[in-house]
Amino acid sequence: MIDIHAHVLPSIDDGAENLKIAAAMCRFAADDGCTALLATPHQRTPSWWNCDPRKLQRDLDEVRAEVGDTPRLYLGGEIRVDASLLEALGDIEGSGVQPLAGSRYLLLELSRRGLGRLDPEALAHELRLLGWRPIFAHPEFIPDLSASPRLIEKMARSGALFQLTAMSLTGGYGRKIQRFSEKLVADGLVHFVASDAHDLTRRPPGLRKVHDALSRKFGRDRADQLTMKNPGAILANRPIEASAN
């Protein structure tokens, strides 16, 4: 399995507090069946700008030196969407925005405080026209999306991809979130499932439990697609189908 969303760079955001915890999180993921993991620190938020690519790479190399070759570690970012995102993407080197594993995939985070004047459907369309493959993280936790499955459908038709959090599908955030997340999977609106790991206890890494849950409810092929095949397309920098059906 491949985990495309994990906060395992030490002392850089609200994820791993130090190198020891970061390495332990990676080993935990490996023991749970993850062969590769993408380190995705928060980017372009008021609290965690994290747009110095050389520092991010040094931090990743530091974790890799502690962990070894398993899981394979790649650099990415969980990029906060704001009004200047398209400008930042036009100058990757200058802005420090991190695509996933150097690919054309972007892991994007919409604000939980409201979309304001942002049109996420238009944003997805524009990003696709520019050659990017936008993945919107944890729609189940974005109030404007969770309150409007219709908006999620419209975004998907415009080329948006969606990543659910593993614990959302295994009941870790309550039955309401679980039902909503399962409905998104059933409707073909989920393309990736990732841990969004932040620590070893409250928000731990690992995808085995969610793979088992997906296999029971949707079949092994769907579980493999969301935790192996589609994430593998990111590492290979190749497209996936916009629909998970």
C-alpha positions, 0 to 999 in steps of 0.5 A, spaced: 500 500 500 502 507 498 500 512 503 499 519 499 498 523 505 502 523 512 505 529 516 512 525 518 517 531 517 519 532 524 517 539 528 515 542 521 507 543 523 502 539 527 505 532 525 511 529 528 514 532 534 521 530 533 525 525 529 524 520 533 517 520 532 517 521 525 521 515 524 517 511 529 511 513 524 514 511 518 516 504 521 509 503 524 506 504 517 511 499 514 509 494 519 502 495 517 503 494 510 505 500 507 511 500 502 511 507 500 509 514 504 509 521 501 511 526 507 506 532 506 507 537 510 502 543 511 504 549 506 501 556 505 498 556 511 498 562 516 501 557 521 506 553 517 508 556 510 513 551 509 515 553 502 523 552 503 524 546 498 531 545 500 529 545 508 524 540 506 528 535 502 533 536 508 528 534 513 526 528 508 533 526 508 534 526 515 528 521 516 530 517 511 537 516 514 533 513 520 528 509 517 532 506 511 529 503 505 522 501 507 517 504 506 520 508 501 519 516 502 517 521 497 516 529 498 510 532 497 505 538 501 498 539 503 497 545 499 492 550 502 488 553 497 488 561 497 487 566 491 494 566 489 495 559 488 495 559 481 500 564 481 504 560 486 504 554 481 506 558 475 513 559 479 514 552 482 521 554 484 520 561 487 514 559 491 516 552 493 509 549 492 511 541 493 507 537 488 506 529 490 513 526 489 515 531 483 509 529 479 503 533 476 499 531 482 497 536 487 494 535 494 490 541 496 486 543 502 480 547 502 479 552 508 474 549 513 472 556 515 468 556 508 470 557 501 468 564 501 468 567 494 472 561 491 469 557 486 472 550 487 469 547 481 472 553 476 479 551 480 479 544 478 477 546 471 483 551 471 488 546 474 486 541 469 487 546 463 494 547 466 496 540 466 495 539 473 491 533 477 488 536 483 487 532 489 482 535 494 484 532 501 479 530 506 472 533 503 468 529 509 472 535 513 470 541 509 463 543 511 462 546 504 463 540 501 460 535 506 454 539 506 453 539 498 455 532 495 452 535 489 458 540 489 463 534 490 460 531 483 461 538 479 468 538 482 469 531 479 466 532 473 471 538 472 477 534 473 478 534 481 480 528 485 478 526 492 482 523 498 478 520 504 482 519 511 482 512 513 479 513 520 473 516 516 471 509 513 473 505 519 469 509 524 474 513 528 471 520 527 464 517 528 458 514 524 456 520 521 462 521 518 463 514 516 456 513 512 458 520 508 465 517 506 462 510 504 457 514 500 462 518 497 466 511 495 459 508 493 458 514 488 465 513 485 467 520 488 473 517 492 480 516 488 485 515 494 484 513 501 490 515 506 492 516 513 493 523 514 497 521 520 500 526 525 502 522 530 502 514 533 496 514 537 490 519 536 491 520 528 496 514 527 499 511 520 497 505 517 492 503 511 491 495 513 485 496 517 481 501 512 483 496 506 480 490 510 474 495 511 473 497 504 474 490 501 469 487 506 464 493 503 466 494 496 470 488 494 478 487 494 479 490 487 476 497 490 480 497 496 486 495 492 484 501 487 484 506 492 490 504 497 495 501 491 493 502 484 491 510 484 497 512 489 501 508 484 499 512 479 502 518 482 509 515 483 509 513 476 506 520 474 501 517 470 493 519 469 488 515 473 480 515 471 477 521 474 471 516 476 473 510 481 467 506 478 
